[in-house]
């Protein structure tokens, strides 16, 4: 069983912001598995599907970004998820807009949601899929930037990046080696 977590903020006013790339990619995962977010548990909205005969839990924490780890910790405990079965998708200001970067482990970098996940779970050895959001044309403070809406002319770029991130997550959940997934989807 795999747990795919898309980080974001639950209120509708945040839906089209840079900080919700993880939520959007989680939605793409659910759509690919022909399932919907029907349940609420462990402070998250949950969709359940099957891939290669194995159950996949897709979660959008409802705790707001900076407390995402609380939900991830609860979900891992409830479903007995090991670190090797956890995949977290999130936005990354350190990557150029539209780029996708997959890693098997690492630090939180500048991302408070990932800081929360690592602090709450006590682990950093889990797959993470980052969606680049940095636009060199926008020079505003980081907090204002991540909570601002994606420009209409960039919508297709980010939509494609979220779909690619979802495909990468599902490839990992289907048993593909992360090195192969990195080769196929990074960039």
Short mmCIF file of the C-alpha atoms (twelve columns), coordinates in Angstrom:
data_MODEL
# 
_entry.id   MODEL 
# 
loop_
_atom_site.group_PDB 
_atom_site.id 
_atom_site.type_symbol 
_atom_site.label_atom_id 
_atom_site.label_alt_id 
_atom_site.label_comp_id 
_atom_site.label_asym_id 
_atom_site.label_seq_id 
_atom_site.Cartn_x 
_atom_site.Cartn_y 
_atom_site.Cartn_z 
_atom_site.pdbx_PDB_model_num 
ATOM 1   C CA . UNK A 1   0.000   0.000  0.000   1 
ATOM 2   C CA . UNK A 2   1.182   3.530  -0.767  1 
ATOM 3   C CA . UNK A 3   0.215   6.878  0.721   1 
ATOM 4   C CA . UNK A 4   0.434   9.813  -1.697  1 
ATOM 5   C CA . UNK A 5   0.093   13.169 0.041   1 
ATOM 6   C CA . UNK A 6   -0.400  16.430 -1.835  1 
ATOM 7   C CA . UNK A 7   0.398   19.440 0.320   1 
ATOM 8   C CA . UNK A 8   -1.690  22.600 0.158   1 
ATOM 9   C CA . UNK A 9   -4.242  24.743 1.956   1 
ATOM 10  C CA . UNK A 10  -7.866  23.606 2.203   1 
ATOM 11  C CA . UNK A 11  -9.829  26.818 1.711   1 
ATOM 12  C CA . UNK A 12  -11.206 27.571 -1.745  1 
ATOM 13  C CA . UNK A 13  -9.474  30.971 -1.809  1 
ATOM 14  C CA . UNK A 14  -6.120  29.123 -1.932  1 
ATOM 15  C CA . UNK A 15  -7.060  26.648 -4.639  1 
ATOM 16  C CA . UNK A 16  -5.331  28.436 -7.553  1 
ATOM 17  C CA . UNK A 17  -2.273  29.564 -5.594  1 
ATOM 18  C CA . UNK A 18  1.297   28.381 -6.046  1 
ATOM 19  C CA . UNK A 19  1.187   26.751 -2.610  1 
ATOM 20  C CA . UNK A 20  -1.545  24.340 -3.756  1 
ATOM 21  C CA . UNK A 21  0.411   22.517 -6.447  1 
ATOM 22  C CA . UNK A 22  0.476   19.419 -4.213  1 
ATOM 23  C CA . UNK A 23  -3.328  19.483 -3.848  1 
ATOM 24  C CA . UNK A 24  -3.717  19.808 -7.624  1 
ATOM 25  C CA . UNK A 25  -1.316  16.941 -8.324  1 
ATOM 26  C CA . UNK A 26  -3.128  14.783 -5.739  1 
ATOM 27  C CA . UNK A 27  -6.328  15.516 -7.660  1 
ATOM 28  C CA . UNK A 28  -4.616  14.348 -10.843 1 
ATOM 29  C CA . UNK A 29  -3.596  11.114 -9.055  1 
ATOM 30  C CA . UNK A 30  -7.188  10.511 -7.974  1 
ATOM 31  C CA . UNK A 31  -8.476  11.213 -11.482 1 
ATOM 32  C CA . UNK A 32  -5.964  8.777  -13.011 1 
ATOM 33  C CA . UNK A 33  -7.178  6.075  -10.595 1 
ATOM 34  C CA . UNK A 34  -10.840 6.925  -11.311 1 
ATOM 35  C CA . UNK A 35  -11.577 7.823  -7.710  1 
ATOM 36  C CA . UNK A 36  -12.717 10.901 -5.790  1 
ATOM 37  C CA . UNK A 37  -11.985 12.500 -2.434  1 
ATOM 38  C CA . UNK A 38  -14.951 11.061 -0.509  1 
ATOM 39  C CA . UNK A 39  -13.722 10.523 3.051   1 
ATOM 40  C CA . UNK A 40  -12.366 12.737 5.796   1 
ATOM 41  C CA . UNK A 41  -10.113 11.172 8.367   1 
ATOM 42  C CA . UNK A 42  -6.850  11.914 10.119  1 
ATOM 43  C CA . UNK A 43  -7.360  15.622 9.397   1 
ATOM 44  C CA . UNK A 44  -7.304  14.966 5.635   1 
ATOM 45  C CA . UNK A 45  -9.539  14.577 2.632   1 
ATOM 46  C CA . UNK A 46  -9.003  11.035 1.316   1 
ATOM 47  C CA . UNK A 47  -9.387  9.244  -2.010  1 
ATOM 48  C CA . UNK A 48  -8.764  5.507  -2.264  1 
ATOM 49  C CA . UNK A 49  -7.877  3.631  -5.415  1 
ATOM 50  C CA . UNK A 50  -6.038  0.585  -6.683  1 
ATOM 51  C CA . UNK A 51  -2.921  0.370  -8.775  1 
ATOM 52  C CA . UNK A 52  -1.342  -2.903 -9.893  1 
ATOM 53  C CA . UNK A 53  -3.682  -4.670 -7.466  1 
ATOM 54  C CA . UNK A 54  -2.474  -2.641 -4.476  1 
ATOM 55  C CA . UNK A 55  -4.449  -0.068 -2.515  1 
ATOM 56  C CA . UNK A 56  -3.318  3.552  -2.844  1 
ATOM 57  C CA . UNK A 57  -4.418  6.251  -0.393  1 
ATOM 58  C CA . UNK A 58  -4.323  9.801  -1.765  1 
ATOM 59  C CA . UNK A 59  -4.538  12.533 0.851   1 
ATOM 60  C CA . UNK A 60  -4.912  16.288 1.008   1 
ATOM 61  C CA . UNK A 61  -4.219  17.423 4.591   1 
ATOM 62  C CA . UNK A 62  -6.842  19.847 5.903   1 
ATOM 63  C CA . UNK A 63  -4.519  21.251 8.569   1 
ATOM 64  C CA . UNK A 64  -3.132  24.084 6.424   1 
ATOM 65  C CA . UNK A 65  0.348   23.878 5.031   1 
ATOM 66  C CA . UNK A 66  2.403   24.600 8.144   1 
ATOM 67  C CA . UNK A 67  0.782   21.771 10.129  1 
ATOM 68  C CA . UNK A 68  0.631   19.146 7.334   1 
ATOM 69  C CA . UNK A 69  2.841   16.761 9.284   1 
ATOM 70  C CA . UNK A 70  0.138   16.192 11.889  1 
ATOM 71  C CA . UNK A 71  -2.141  14.668 9.276   1 
ATOM 72  C CA . UNK A 72  0.657   12.680 7.599   1 
ATOM 73  C CA . UNK A 73  1.701   11.189 10.951  1 
ATOM 74  C CA . UNK A 74  -1.891  10.118 11.702  1 
ATOM 75  C CA . UNK A 75  -2.367  8.624  8.232   1 
ATOM 76  C CA . UNK A 76  0.897   6.682  8.427   1 
ATOM 77  C CA . UNK A 77  -0.153  5.241  11.798  1 
ATOM 78  C CA . UNK A 78  -3.708  4.380  10.716  1 
ATOM 79  C CA . UNK A 79  -2.681  2.648  7.493   1 
ATOM 80  C CA . UNK A 80  0.633   1.263  8.813   1 
ATOM 81  C CA . UNK A 81  2.611   3.081  6.120   1 
ATOM 82  C CA . UNK A 82  6.390   2.687  6.198   1 
ATOM 83  C CA . UNK A 83  8.656   5.531  5.011   1 
ATOM 84  C CA . UNK A 84  9.291   3.626  1.766   1 
ATOM 85  C CA . UNK A 85  5.515   3.733  1.058   1 
ATOM 86  C CA . UNK A 86  5.136   7.498  1.553   1 
ATOM 87  C CA . UNK A 87  5.188   9.947  -1.377  1 
ATOM 88  C CA . UNK A 88  4.765   13.688 -0.747  1 
ATOM 89  C CA . UNK A 89  4.042   16.159 -3.555  1 
ATOM 90  C CA . UNK A 90  4.516   19.884 -2.983  1 
ATOM 91  C CA . UNK A 91  5.446   23.223 -4.520  1 
ATOM 92  C CA . UNK A 92  9.065   24.361 -4.447  1 
ATOM 93  C CA . UNK A 93  10.162  27.971 -4.763  1 
ATOM 94  C CA . UNK A 94  13.765  26.869 -5.286  1 
ATOM 95  C CA . UNK A 95  12.903  25.292 -8.670  1 
ATOM 96  C CA . UNK A 96  11.983  27.206 -11.837 1 
ATOM 97  C CA . UNK A 97  8.276   27.279 -12.629 1 
ATOM 98  C CA . UNK A 98  6.953   24.128 -14.225 1 
ATOM 99  C CA . UNK A 99  9.962   21.946 -13.394 1 
ATOM 100 C CA . UNK A 100 9.398   18.650 -11.582 1 
ATOM 101 C CA . UNK A 101 12.062  17.146 -9.347  1 
ATOM 102 C CA . UNK A 102 11.820  13.722 -7.674  1 
ATOM 103 C CA . UNK A 103 14.090  12.665 -4.827  1 
ATOM 104 C CA . UNK A 104 14.145  9.599  -2.548  1 
ATOM 105 C CA . UNK A 105 14.963  11.718 0.537   1 
ATOM 106 C CA . UNK A 106 16.274  15.095 1.617   1 
ATOM 107 C CA . UNK A 107 15.679  18.142 3.736   1 
ATOM 108 C CA . UNK A 108 12.683  20.458 3.882   1 
ATOM 109 C CA . UNK A 109 14.567  23.325 2.265   1 
ATOM 110 C CA . UNK A 110 12.528  26.524 2.549   1 
ATOM 111 C CA . UNK A 111 9.193   24.661 2.652   1 
ATOM 112 C CA . UNK A 112 7.283   24.897 5.953   1 
ATOM 113 C CA . UNK A 113 4.875   22.106 5.016   1 
ATOM 114 C CA . UNK A 114 7.760   19.695 4.497   1 
ATOM 115 C CA . UNK A 115 9.374   20.947 7.692   1 
ATOM 116 C CA . UNK A 116 6.173   19.953 9.481   1 
ATOM 117 C CA . UNK A 117 6.052   16.514 7.809   1 
ATOM 118 C CA . UNK A 118 9.669   15.753 8.751   1 
ATOM 119 C CA . UNK A 119 9.278   17.086 12.311  1 
ATOM 120 C CA . UNK A 120 6.011   15.234 13.024  1 
ATOM 121 C CA . UNK A 121 6.961   11.896 11.455  1 
ATOM 122 C CA . UNK A 122 10.615  11.983 12.515  1 
ATOM 123 C CA . UNK A 123 11.700  10.743 9.070   1 
ATOM 124 C CA . UNK A 124 13.222  12.295 5.975   1 
ATOM 125 C CA . UNK A 125 13.796  9.109  3.967   1 
ATOM 126 C CA . UNK A 126 10.656  9.146  1.832   1 
ATOM 127 C CA . UNK A 127 9.936   10.007 -1.795  1 
ATOM 128 C CA . UNK A 128 9.199   13.616 -2.508  1 
ATOM 129 C CA . UNK A 129 8.037   15.175 -5.727  1 
ATOM 130 C CA . UNK A 130 8.568   18.906 -6.003  1 
ATOM 131 C CA . UNK A 131 6.850   21.190 -8.497  1 
ATOM 132 C CA . UNK A 132 8.848   24.322 -9.286  1 
ATOM 133 C CA . UNK A 133 7.010   27.619 -8.859  1 
ATOM 134 C CA . UNK A 134 9.721   30.319 -9.017  1 
ATOM 135 C CA . UNK A 135 9.030   33.039 -11.562 1 
ATOM 136 C CA . UNK A 136 11.998  35.416 -11.859 1 
ATOM 137 C CA . UNK A 137 9.642   38.137 -13.123 1 
ATOM 138 C CA . UNK A 138 7.791   38.289 -9.795  1 
ATOM 139 C CA . UNK A 139 9.777   40.001 -7.072  1 
ATOM 140 C CA . UNK A 140 7.622   39.842 -3.958  1 
ATOM 141 C CA . UNK A 141 8.267   38.360 -0.485  1 
ATOM 142 C CA . UNK A 142 8.168   34.543 -0.375  1 
ATOM 143 C CA . UNK A 143 5.021   34.283 1.792   1 
ATOM 144 C CA . UNK A 144 3.094   36.660 -0.452  1 
ATOM 145 C CA . UNK A 145 4.397   34.852 -3.514  1 
ATOM 146 C CA . UNK A 146 3.364   31.307 -2.545  1 
ATOM 147 C CA . UNK A 147 -0.112  32.499 -1.562  1 
ATOM 148 C CA . UNK A 148 -0.632  34.454 -4.781  1 
ATOM 149 C CA . UNK A 149 -2.614  33.055 -7.703  1 
ATOM 150 C CA . UNK A 150 -0.916  31.492 -10.688 1 
ATOM 151 C CA . UNK A 151 -0.982  33.860 -13.661 1 
ATOM 152 C CA . UNK A 152 -3.507  32.831 -16.321 1 
ATOM 153 C CA . UNK A 153 -0.809  32.616 -18.987 1 
ATOM 154 C CA . UNK A 154 1.051   30.059 -16.804 1 
ATOM 155 C CA . UNK A 155 -1.958  27.888 -16.022 1 
ATOM 156 C CA . UNK A 156 -1.234  25.308 -18.741 1 
ATOM 157 C CA . UNK A 157 2.422   25.069 -17.696 1 
ATOM 158 C CA . UNK A 158 1.504   24.334 -14.077 1 
ATOM 159 C CA . UNK A 159 -1.343  22.022 -15.060 1 
ATOM 160 C CA . UNK A 160 1.128   19.935 -17.080 1 
ATOM 161 C CA . UNK A 161 3.669   19.980 -14.224 1 
ATOM 162 C CA . UNK A 162 1.018   18.719 -11.781 1 
ATOM 163 C CA . UNK A 163 0.027   15.947 -14.190 1 
ATOM 164 C CA . UNK A 164 3.693   14.945 -14.583 1 
ATOM 165 C CA . UNK A 165 4.132   14.939 -10.802 1 
ATOM 166 C CA . UNK A 166 1.026   12.746 -10.465 1 
ATOM 167 C CA . UNK A 167 2.325   10.342 -13.116 1 
ATOM 168 C CA . UNK A 168 5.631   10.117 -11.260 1 
ATOM 169 C CA . UNK A 169 3.867   9.415  -7.957  1 
ATOM 170 C CA . UNK A 170 1.757   6.686  -9.525  1 
ATOM 171 C CA . UNK A 171 4.822   5.174  -11.208 1 
ATOM 172 C CA . UNK A 172 6.525   4.906  -7.804  1 
ATOM 173 C CA . UNK A 173 3.335   3.495  -6.254  1 
ATOM 174 C CA . UNK A 174 3.127   0.890  -9.020  1 
ATOM 175 C CA . UNK A 175 6.562   -0.412 -8.063  1 
ATOM 176 C CA . UNK A 176 8.890   1.384  -10.471 1 
ATOM 177 C CA . UNK A 177 12.325  2.049  -8.985  1 
ATOM 178 C CA . UNK A 178 12.683  5.669  -7.949  1 
ATOM 179 C CA . UNK A 179 15.911  6.043  -9.976  1 
ATOM 180 C CA . UNK A 180 14.011  5.179  -13.153 1 
ATOM 181 C CA . UNK A 181 11.160  7.511  -12.212 1 
ATOM 182 C CA . UNK A 182 13.672  10.310 -11.580 1 
ATOM 183 C CA . UNK A 183 15.236  9.753  -15.019 1 
ATOM 184 C CA . UNK A 184 11.840  9.744  -16.710 1 
ATOM 185 C CA . UNK A 185 10.163  12.703 -14.956 1 
ATOM 186 C CA . UNK A 186 12.835  15.060 -13.545 1 
ATOM 187 C CA . UNK A 187 13.160  18.322 -15.433 1 
# 
